Amino acid sequence: MTAPLEGHLAYVVLMLVGLVAGFINALAAGGSALTLPALALLGIRPRVANGTNRIALVLSGVTRLCVFHRAGIVDWRQGFRLVLPTAAGALVGASVALSLPPHTGAWPIALSALIEFAMVVTGFSKMVDKSVRTDAHVRWGHLPLFALIGAWGGFIAVDSAIFFLWALVVLIGFGLARGNALKALLMLTMSAVSLTEFAVHGDVDYVAGALVSSGSILGSWVGAHFALNERSKIWVWRILVCVAPLEIILLVVKFA
């Protein structure tokens, strides 16, 4: 471990934060706004915290995807069209993150949080609309956008889930449930690729990652089942609106 976690309380904190983050990520997005500061506050260097956070994103991502697959709402054909550009972008983003000074990224994170807030507010009516576009499908013109989102996710992970969700639901028109399922696939892709890159460079704390993951898996399972409920729509908006200010407060203060 890069920085020892002292006492059982630290372990409990990581598991509880993982639990909440997993639920938030399954239902909407923004769990990294909790897990990254939690890892850093326990003494883990920012770059290692960035890499470690991806363990929970991968394991909880598998959980979410399994739940959505069993519910029959994963459009694998459309999703696989977006996997390659997402993976390519994630590889580039992770490489950039590993090449920069450890504390780089506070102001880009703040900017992305503001963009997220604007996207959620302006696109909310479409995101919660009960109608689903039956002609929604991935076009060639969409691929560069998902490569860019993948690159941002590979760089820091924060806000990448909401960018994926917004693009899938508001831009392409998949509907919230179907978009959430495709978001799970793309987040899993981005997280797996970037985790591999961080691990190769030794910037992953496996013990802390396992603790966060133990809570995140359970939170993701509960959140994914709740996301299948029609009533989850209003909670998606509430979570996303609250996450943006939380990111600015926790992440910028910690990493500036």
C-alpha positions as CSV (number, residue, x, y, z in Angstrom):
1,M,0.0,0.0,0.0
2,T,1.2,3.5,-0.8
3,A,-0.1,4.9,2.5
4,P,-1.2,2.7,5.4
5,L,-4.8,2.9,6.4
6,E,-4.9,3.1,10.2
7,G,-7.6,1.5,12.3
8,H,-10.8,-0.3,11.6
9,L,-12.7,2.9,11.3
10,A,-10.9,3.7,8.1
11,Y,-11.9,0.4,6.7
12,V,-15.5,1.0,7.6
13,V,-15.5,4.4,6.1
14,L,-14.1,3.1,2.8
15,M,-16.8,0.4,2.6
16,L,-19.6,2.8,3.5
17,V,-18.4,5.3,1.0
18,G,-18.2,2.5,-1.6
19,L,-21.8,1.5,-0.8
20,V,-23.2,5.0,-1.3
21,A,-21.1,5.6,-4.4
22,G,-22.1,2.3,-6.0
23,F,-25.8,3.1,-5.5
24,I,-25.3,6.6,-7.0
25,N,-23.4,5.3,-10.0
26,A,-26.0,2.6,-10.7
27,L,-28.9,5.0,-10.5
28,A,-27.3,8.1,-12.1
29,A,-23.6,9.1,-11.8
30,G,-21.2,10.9,-9.5
31,G,-20.0,8.3,-7.1
32,S,-16.3,9.1,-7.7
33,A,-17.0,12.5,-6.1
34,L,-17.2,10.6,-2.9
35,T,-14.7,7.8,-3.4
36,L,-11.7,9.9,-4.6
37,P,-11.7,12.4,-1.7
38,A,-12.3,9.5,0.8
39,L,-9.2,7.7,-0.6
40,A,-7.2,10.9,-0.5
41,L,-8.2,11.9,3.0
42,L,-7.0,8.5,4.3
43,G,-3.5,9.3,3.1
44,I,-3.4,7.9,-0.4
45,R,-1.7,10.1,-3.0
46,P,-4.0,11.6,-5.6
47,R,-2.6,9.7,-8.5
48,V,-2.9,6.4,-6.7
49,A,-6.4,7.3,-5.5
50,N,-7.3,7.9,-9.1
51,G,-6.0,4.5,-10.1
52,T,-7.4,2.7,-7.0
53,N,-10.9,4.1,-7.6
54,R,-11.1,2.2,-10.8
55,I,-11.1,-1.2,-9.1
56,A,-14.5,-0.4,-7.6
57,L,-15.7,1.0,-10.9
58,V,-14.8,-2.3,-12.6
59,L,-16.3,-4.7,-10.1
60,S,-19.4,-2.7,-9.5
61,G,-19.7,-2.2,-13.2
62,V,-19.9,-5.9,-13.7
63,T,-22.6,-6.1,-11.1
64,R,-24.7,-3.4,-12.7
65,L,-24.3,-4.8,-16.1
66,C,-25.4,-8.3,-14.9
67,V,-28.5,-6.8,-13.3
68,F,-29.4,-4.9,-16.5
69,H,-28.7,-7.9,-18.7
70,R,-31.0,-10.1,-16.7
71,A,-33.7,-7.5,-17.0
72,G,-33.2,-7.7,-20.8
73,I,-32.5,-4.0,-21.3
74,V,-28.9,-4.1,-22.5
75,D,-28.8,-3.3,-26.2
76,W,-25.6,-5.2,-26.9
77,R,-25.6,-4.5,-30.6
78,Q,-25.7,-0.7,-30.1
79,G,-23.3,-0.9,-27.1
80,F,-20.6,-2.7,-28.9
81,R,-20.5,0.0,-31.6
82,L,-19.4,2.4,-28.8
83,V,-17.0,0.1,-27.0
84,L,-14.0,0.5,-29.2
85,P,-13.9,4.3,-29.3
86,T,-14.6,4.4,-25.6
87,A,-11.7,2.0,-24.9
88,A,-9.3,3.9,-27.2
89,G,-10.2,7.2,-25.5
90,A,-9.8,5.7,-22.1
91,L,-6.3,4.5,-22.9
92,V,-5.3,8.0,-24.1
93,G,-6.8,9.7,-21.1
94,A,-5.1,7.4,-18.6
95,S,-1.8,7.8,-20.3
96,V,-2.2,11.6,-20.1
97,A,-3.1,11.4,-16.4
98,L,0.0,9.3,-15.7
99,S,2.3,11.8,-17.5
100,L,1.2,14.9,-15.6
101,P,2.2,16.1,-12.1
102,P,0.2,14.3,-9.4
103,H,-1.8,17.3,-8.4
104,T,-2.9,18.4,-11.8
105,G,-6.6,18.4,-12.6
106,A,-8.5,20.5,-9.9
107,W,-9.7,23.2,-12.2
108,P,-10.7,20.9,-15.1
109,I,-12.7,18.9,-12.6
110,A,-14.5,22.1,-11.5
111,L,-15.2,23.0,-15.1
112,S,-16.6,19.6,-15.8
113,A,-18.8,19.8,-12.8
114,L,-20.3,23.1,-14.1
115,I,-20.8,21.6,-17.5
116,E,-22.5,18.6,-15.9
117,F,-24.9,20.8,-14.0
118,A,-25.8,22.7,-17.2
119,M,-26.3,19.5,-19.1
120,V,-28.6,18.0,-16.5
121,V,-30.7,21.1,-16.1
122,T,-31.1,21.7,-19.8
123,G,-31.6,18.1,-20.7
124,F,-33.7,17.0,-17.7
125,S,-37.1,17.1,-19.5
126,K,-35.8,14.7,-22.2
127,M,-34.1,12.4,-19.7
128,V,-37.3,11.8,-17.7
129,D,-39.6,11.7,-20.7
130,K,-41.5,8.4,-20.6
131,S,-41.5,8.2,-24.4
132,V,-38.6,6.3,-26.0
133,R,-37.4,6.9,-29.5
134,T,-37.8,3.6,-31.4
135,D,-35.4,4.8,-34.1
136,A,-32.6,5.6,-31.7
137,H,-29.3,4.1,-32.8
138,V,-25.6,4.8,-32.9
139,R,-24.3,6.7,-35.9
140,W,-20.8,7.2,-37.1
141,G,-20.9,10.8,-36.1
142,H,-21.4,9.8,-32.5
143,L,-18.2,7.8,-32.2
144,P,-15.8,10.8,-31.7
145,L,-17.9,12.1,-28.9
146,F,-17.8,8.8,-27.0
147,A,-14.0,8.6,-27.6
148,L,-13.7,12.0,-26.0
149,I,-15.9,11.0,-23.0
150,G,-13.8,7.8,-22.7
151,A,-10.6,10.0,-22.7
152,W,-12.0,12.1,-19.9
153,G,-13.0,9.0,-17.9
154,G,-9.5,7.5,-18.4
155,F,-8.0,10.8,-17.2
156,I,-10.0,11.2,-13.9
157,A,-13.3,9.2,-14.1
158,V,-15.2,12.0,-12.4
159,D,-18.3,13.0,-14.5
160,S,-17.7,10.5,-17.2
161,A,-20.8,8.5,-16.3
162,I,-23.1,11.6,-16.5
163,F,-21.5,12.5,-19.9
164,F,-22.1,9.0,-21.2
165,L,-25.7,9.1,-19.8
166,W,-26.4,12.5,-21.3
167,A,-25.1,11.5,-24.7
168,L,-27.0,8.2,-24.8
169,V,-30.3,9.6,-23.5
170,V,-30.5,13.2,-24.6
171,L,-28.4,13.1,-27.7
172,I,-29.2,9.7,-29.2
173,G,-32.6,9.1,-27.4
174,F,-32.3,5.7,-26.0
175,G,-34.5,6.4,-22.9
176,L,-33.3,6.5,-19.3
177,A,-33.5,2.7,-18.5
178,R,-31.8,1.6,-21.8
179,G,-29.3,4.5,-21.6
180,N,-28.4,3.5,-18.0
181,A,-27.7,-0.1,-19.2
182,L,-25.5,1.1,-22.0
183,K,-23.8,3.5,-19.7
184,A,-22.9,0.6,-17.5
185,L,-21.3,-1.2,-20.4
186,L,-19.3,1.9,-21.4
187,M,-18.2,2.7,-17.9
188,L,-17.0,-0.9,-17.4
189,T,-15.0,-0.6,-20.6
190,M,-13.5,2.7,-19.7
191,S,-12.7,1.6,-16.1
192,A,-11.1,-1.7,-17.2
193,V,-8.8,-0.1,-19.8
194,S,-7.7,2.7,-17.5
195,L,-7.3,0.4,-14.5
196,T,-4.9,-1.7,-16.5
197,E,-2.9,1.4,-17.4
198,F,-2.6,2.6,-13.8
199,A,-1.8,-0.9,-12.6
200,V,1.1,-1.3,-15.1
201,H,2.6,1.9,-13.6
202,G,2.1,0.8,-10.0
203,D,-0.4,3.5,-9.2
204,V,-3.1,1.2,-7.6
205,D,-3.7,0.4,-3.9
206,Y,-5.3,-3.0,-4.1
207,V,-6.2,-3.2,-0.4
208,A,-8.1,0.1,-0.4
209,G,-9.6,-0.8,-3.7
210,A,-10.9,-4.0,-2.3
211,L,-12.5,-2.2,0.6
212,V,-14.3,0.3,-1.5
213,S,-15.4,-2.4,-3.9
214,S,-16.9,-4.5,-1.1
215,G,-19.4,-1.7,-0.5
216,S,-19.7,-0.6,-4.1
217,I,-20.8,-4.0,-5.4
218,L,-23.7,-4.1,-2.9
219,G,-24.6,-0.5,-3.6
220,S,-24.5,-1.1,-7.3
221,W,-26.8,-4.2,-7.1
222,V,-29.4,-2.3,-5.1
223,G,-29.1,0.8,-7.3
224,A,-29.4,-1.1,-10.5
225,H,-32.6,-2.8,-9.4
226,F,-34.0,0.6,-8.3
227,A,-33.0,2.1,-11.7
228,L,-35.3,-0.4,-13.3
229,N,-38.3,1.2,-11.5
230,E,-40.1,4.0,-13.4
231,R,-40.1,6.1,-10.2
232,S,-36.3,6.3,-10.3
233,K,-36.4,9.0,-12.9
234,I,-36.9,11.9,-10.5
235,W,-34.2,10.6,-8.2
236,V,-31.7,10.6,-11.1
237,W,-32.2,14.3,-11.6
238,R,-32.0,15.0,-7.8
239,I,-28.8,13.1,-7.5
240,L,-27.1,14.7,-10.5
241,V,-28.1,18.2,-9.5
242,C,-26.6,17.6,-6.0
243,V,-23.4,15.9,-7.3
244,A,-22.0,18.9,-9.2
245,P,-21.6,21.2,-6.2
246,L,-20.4,18.3,-4.1
247,E,-17.6,17.6,-6.7
248,I,-16.5,21.3,-6.7
249,I,-16.3,21.4,-2.9
250,L,-14.7,18.0,-2.2
251,L,-12.4,17.5,-5.2
252,V,-11.1,21.1,-5.9
253,V,-10.5,21.8,-2.2
254,K,-8.6,18.5,-1.8
255,F,-6.6,18.4,-5.0
256,A,-6.0,22.2,-5.6
